[in-house]
């Protein structure tokens, strides 16, 4: 059974930094793409950043230049380095992963980790 477990969330002041981690287990294959999403209270879940199997990265405009997504080569682990945090970054952050050989969508989701940015 594939599981994704996020960690690293917490409370930080505006302008601060956090590093989220997501560790995948239960799969003998390297995930194709991995991504981070977030959901703020009363809002829909939104895509934040993604990294492909070839390590190409893309970002939502709202986080571009402040957040960096990366992954390890050996394990199914993805990170999200978040700098210059703003109160509007407050949300539950979710990790997602795509099965090998698939080109779209995400098949596995973590349980989420809370990020709260105070002004």
SULBELSUL-V466636 format. One record per run of one state. SS is the DSSP state (2 for helix, 1 for strand, 0 for the rest). FROM is the first residue (numbers start at 0). TO is the last residue. If there is no record, write none. Layout:
# SULBELSUL-V466636
[[SS FROM TO] [SS FROM TO]]
This chain:
# SULBELSUL-V466636
[[0 0 1] [1 2 6] [0 7 8] [1 9 12] [0 13 16] [1 17 24] [0 25 32] [1 33 38] [0 39 44] [1 45 50] [0 51 55] [1 56 58] [0 59 65] [1 66 70] [0 71 75] [1 76 81] [0 82 85] [2 86 88] [0 89 89] [1 90 96] [0 97 106] [1 107 108] [0 109 111] [1 112 117] [0 118 118]]
